[in-house]
Amino acid sequence: MTSAAIYARVSSKQQAKDQTIGSQLAALREHAGSSRLEVPEEWVFCDEGHSGATLVRPALEALRDLAAQGCLDVVLVYSPDRLARKFACQALLIEELARAGTRVEFVNGPRGDSPEDQLLVQFQGMFAEYEKAQLMERYRRGKAYRARAGSVNVLSGAPFGYRYLRKTPQSAARYEIIEHEAALVRELFRRYADDGATIADLTRWMTSQGVPTRTGKHRWDRSVIWGMLRNPAYAGTAVFGKTQIIHQQPGLNRFARLQGRTTPRAVKTVVRCPRFSGVDRDPRARHRR
């Protein structure tokens, strides 16, 4: 019987939370059964919450390692864009697997090896890449427009001292002050501005108060305190787009992957140029004097 592996992917954490990857797995298992393909349970690879624009995905790396051993005949994928969002990445993976004697078979896509089928896969890859770029640009422009219009819906998170209230049919999204946290923020700025306290002093003081950080940690770090002192939200202005995430190519460790460990994503958050979109808030909501 032909040995096969299954690969499925969803790109967002919300999709992973909603378990939308289950529909892919159901279709792939049904296709494997109708095609008389044997799929061991340990050969089902799922990347939940990983972008298709990069090849650095834990399950995909494990699948490639398995194929390199020469014990795999077929890889089942729901559609070309689930394998990769970039045409170049799709072509690289299909060629790499073919050199190892493994055929990639799409449930929702061309299933033959004719030149016409290969051309169709290439077209689907280019369309998927274009669609991703188009959606990202529309999403970015829409959020920037809402930020310039004064909406805080685009912010979603809230710094320490505030509570973010989601949009409802009756009211728009807004920030609400948490009074006991606001008192700590005011004292933090007073100690820094009037007493000349250092970042280390403020870190120890906040830790001694026994109040967890916004992420739930009980130990305050210097970077958290420094970020609070530079956050314009405490001056009455909520800011959208002041930082950006840069994806870098990490150094892959094959030995670690074979041991079952994952390679962390190489991402870095950097501060944008000050020409970001600000959302003015009520001056009465300021924590600073």
JOFENCOR-V879704 format. One record per residue. N is the residue number from 0. RES is the residue in one letter. PHI is phi in radians with two decimals (none if undefined). OMEGA is omega in radians with two decimals (* if undefined). Layout:
# JOFENCOR-V879704
N&RES&PHI&OMEGA / N&RES&PHI&OMEGA
This chain:
# JOFENCOR-V879704
0&M&none&-3.11 / 1&T&-1.22&3.12 / 2&S&-1.51&-3.09 / 3&A&-2.46&3.04 / 4&A&-2.15&-3.13 / 5&I&-2.00&3.04 / 6&Y&-2.22&3.11 / 7&A&-2.34&-3.09 / 8&R&-2.65&2.89 / 9&V&-2.23&-2.96 / 10&S&-1.62&-3.04 / 11&S&-1.93&3.09 / 12&K&-1.17&3.12 / 13&Q&-1.16&3.08 / 14&Q&-1.11&3.10 / 15&A&-1.14&3.12 / 16&K&-1.14&3.14 / 17&D&-1.40&3.10 / 18&Q&1.02&3.09 / 19&T&-1.24&3.09 / 20&I&-1.20&3.14 / 21&G&-1.10&3.13 / 22&S&-1.16&3.07 / 23&Q&-1.11&-3.11 / 24&L&-1.10&3.12 / 25&A&-1.11&3.13 / 26&A&-1.15&-3.13 / 27&L&-1.21&3.11 / 28&R&-1.16&3.10 / 29&E&-1.11&3.12 / 30&H&-1.14&3.12 / 31&A&-1.11&3.12 / 32&G&-1.15&-3.14 / 33&S&-1.22&-3.14 / 34&S&-1.68&3.12 / 35&R&1.02&3.09 / 36&L&-1.85&-3.14 / 37&E&-1.58&-3.11 / 38&V&-2.12&3.05 / 39&P&-1.10&-3.08 / 40&E&-1.09&3.14 / 41&E&-1.32&3.09 / 42&W&-1.78&3.04 / 43&V&-1.78&-3.03 / 44&F&-1.92&-3.10 / 45&C&-2.25&3.01 / 46&D&-1.90&-3.11 / 47&E&-1.81&3.14 / 48&G&1.43&3.14 / 49&H&-2.10&-3.11 / 50&S&-1.23&3.07 / 51&G&-1.44&-3.14 / 52&A&-1.48&-3.14 / 53&T&-2.24&3.10 / 54&L&-1.62&-3.13 / 55&V&-1.47&3.13 / 56&R&-2.33&-3.04 / 57&P&-0.97&-3.09 / 58&A&-1.19&3.11 / 59&L&-1.13&3.10 / 60&E&-1.10&3.12 / 61&A&-1.13&3.10 / 62&L&-1.11&3.14 / 63&R&-1.13&3.09 / 64&D&-1.13&3.12 / 65&L&-1.12&3.14 / 66&A&-1.12&-3.13 / 67&A&-1.13&3.12 / 68&Q&-1.35&3.08 / 69&G&1.36&-3.11 / 70&C&-1.87&-3.04 / 71&L&-2.16&-3.12 / 72&D&-1.71&-3.02 / 73&V&-2.39&2.97 / 74&V&-2.01&3.14 / 75&L&-1.68&3.10 / 76&V&-2.31&-3.07 / 77&Y&-1.11&3.14 / 78&S&-2.68&-3.11 / 79&P&-0.99&-3.10 / 80&D&-1.27&3.04 / 81&R&-1.33&3.08 / 82&L&-1.30&3.10 / 83&A&-2.88&3.13 / 84&R&-1.57&-3.14 / 85&K&-1.80&-3.11 / 86&F&-1.05&-3.12 / 87&A&-1.08&3.12 / 88&C&-1.19&3.08 / 89&Q&-1.04&-3.12 / 90&A&-1.08&-3.14 / 91&L&-1.11&-3.11 / 92&L&-1.16&-3.12 / 93&I&-1.10&3.13 / 94&E&-1.18&3.13 / 95&E&-1.10&3.13 / 96&L&-1.17&3.12 / 97&A&-1.12&3.11 / 98&R&-1.12&3.11 / 99&A&-1.53&3.13 / 100&G&1.43&-3.11 / 101&T&-1.98&3.13 / 102&R&-1.76&3.08 / 103&V&-1.64&-3.11 / 104&E&-2.17&-3.13 / 105&F&-1.75&3.08 / 106&V&-1.28&3.13 / 107&N&-1.87&-3.10 / 108&G&2.98&3.14 / 109&P&-1.12&-3.07 / 110&R&-2.04&-3.13 / 111&G&-1.71&3.14 / 112&D&-1.91&-3.13 / 113&S&-1.26&3.09 / 114&P&-1.01&3.12 / 115&E&-1.16&3.13 / 116&D&-1.15&3.11 / 117&Q&-1.13&3.10 / 118&L&-1.13&3.13 / 119&L&-1.14&3.08 / 120&V&-1.07&3.12 / 121&Q&-1.11&3.11 / 122&F&-1.10&3.13 / 123&Q&-1.10&3.09 / 124&G&-1.12&3.12 / 125&M&-1.16&3.11 / 126&F&-1.14&3.12 / 127&A&-1.12&3.12 / 128&E&-1.14&3.12 / 129&Y&-1.15&-3.14 / 130&E&-1.11&3.13 / 131&K&-1.10&3.14 / 132&A&-1.10&-3.14 / 133&Q&-1.17&3.13 / 134&L&-1.13&3.14 / 135&M&-1.11&-3.13 / 136&E&-1.20&3.10 / 137&R&-1.09&3.14 / 138&Y&-1.11&-3.14 / 139&R&-1.12&-3.12 / 140&R&-1.15&3.12 / 141&G&-1.14&3.12 / 142&K&-1.18&3.13 / 143&A&-1.12&3.13 / 144&Y&-1.14&3.14 / 145&R&-1.17&3.10 / 146&A&-1.14&3.13 / 147&R&-1.15&3.12 / 148&A&-1.39&3.09 / 149&G&1.66&-3.13 / 150&S&-1.50&3.08 / 151&V&-1.68&3.09 / 152&N&-1.00&-3.06 / 153&V&-1.31&-3.04 / 154&L&-1.53&3.08 / 155&S&1.08&3.14 / 156&G&-1.53&3.13 / 157&A&-2.43&3.09 / 158&P&-1.28&3.12 / 159&F&-1.04&-3.11 / 160&G&1.83&3.14 / 161&Y&-2.13&2.99 / 162&R&-2.13&3.13 / 163&Y&-1.51&3.11 / 164&L&-1.81&-3.08 / 165&R&-1.18&3.10 / 166&K&-1.19&3.08 / 167&T&-2.20&3.09 / 168&P&-1.04&-3.10 / 169&Q&-1.64&-3.06 / 170&S&-2.59&3.10 / 171&A&-1.40&3.08 / 172&A&-1.14&-3.10 / 173&R&-2.77&3.02 / 174&Y&-1.68&3.06 / 175&E&-2.20&-3.11 / 176&I&-1.32&3.00 / 177&I&-1.68&-2.91 / 178&E&-1.05&-3.09 / 179&H&-1.19&3.06 / 180&E&-1.32&3.13 / 181&A&-1.09&3.12 / 182&A&-1.11&3.10 / 183&L&-1.19&3.13 / 184&V&-1.14&3.11 / 185&R&-1.07&3.13 / 186&E&-1.19&3.10 / 187&L&-1.06&3.13 / 188&F&-1.19&3.12 / 189&R&-1.13&-3.14 / 190&R&-1.10&-3.11 / 191&Y&-1.29&-3.05 / 192&A&-1.42&-3.04 / 193&D&-1.67&-3.07 / 194&D&-1.59&-3.13 / 195&G&1.23&3.14 / 196&A&-1.14&3.11 / 197&T&-1.43&3.10 / 198&I&-1.08&3.12 / 199&A&-1.10&3.11 / 200&D&-1.08&-3.13 / 201&L&-1.17&3.12 / 202&T&-1.12&3.12 / 203&R&-1.13&-3.11 / 204&W&-1.16&3.13 / 205&M&-1.12&3.10 / 206&T&-1.13&-3.13 / 207&S&-1.19&-3.14 / 208&Q&-1.30&3.10 / 209&G&1.30&3.13 / 210&V&-1.73&-3.13 / 211&P&-1.23&3.07 / 212&T&-1.24&3.13 / 213&R&-1.09&3.13 / 214&T&-1.60&3.07 / 215&G&1.65&3.12 / 216&K&-1.39&-3.14 / 217&H&-1.64&3.09 / 218&R&-1.91&-3.12 / 219&W&-1.49&3.11 / 220&D&-1.79&3.13 / 221&R&-1.10&-3.13 / 222&S&-1.10&3.13 / 223&V&-1.19&3.13 / 224&I&-1.12&-3.14 / 225&W&-1.11&3.09 / 226&G&-1.15&3.10 / 227&M&-1.14&-3.12 / 228&L&-1.14&-3.13 / 229&R&-1.69&-3.06 / 230&N&-1.37&-3.13 / 231&P&-1.22&3.10 / 232&A&-1.07&-3.14 / 233&Y&-1.35&3.02 / 234&A&-1.81&3.08 / 235&G&1.67&-3.13 / 236&T&-2.22&3.03 / 237&A&-1.50&-3.01 / 238&V&-2.05&3.09 / 239&F&-1.95&3.04 / 240&G&1.42&-3.12 / 241&K&-1.41&3.07 / 242&T&-2.28&3.06 / 243&Q&-2.50&-3.12 / 244&I&-1.78&3.12 / 245&I&-1.93&3.13 / 246&H&-1.62&3.11 / 247&Q&-2.08&3.13 / 248&Q&-1.44&-3.12 / 249&P&-1.39&3.02 / 250&G&-1.36&-3.06 / 251&L&-1.28&-3.13 / 252&N&-2.10&-3.09 / 253&R&-1.10&-3.13 / 254&F&-1.07&3.13 / 255&A&-1.16&3.14 / 256&R&-1.12&-3.14 / 257&L&-1.17&3.07 / 258&Q&-1.47&3.11 / 259&G&1.64&3.11 / 260&R&-1.45&-3.11 / 261&T&-1.79&3.09 / 262&T&-1.60&-3.11 / 263&P&-1.14&3.09 / 264&R&-1.21&3.12 / 265&A&-1.60&3.13 / 266&V&-2.17&3.14 / 267&K&-2.44&3.10 / 268&T&-1.71&-3.13 / 269&V&-2.16&3.14 / 270&V&-1.42&3.10 / 271&R&-1.32&2.98 / 272&C&-1.06&-3.07 / 273&P&-1.01&-3.13 / 274&R&-1.46&3.09 / 275&F&-1.69&-3.12 / 276&S&-1.61&3.13 / 277&G&-1.83&3.11 / 278&V&-2.06&-3.11 / 279&D&-1.20&3.13 / 280&R&-2.01&3.14 / 281&D&-1.12&3.14 / 282&P&-1.01&-3.14 / 283&R&-1.20&-3.13 / 284&A&-1.54&-3.09 / 285&R&-1.29&3.08 / 286&H&-1.60&-3.10 / 287&R&-1.33&3.14 / 288&R&-1.24&*
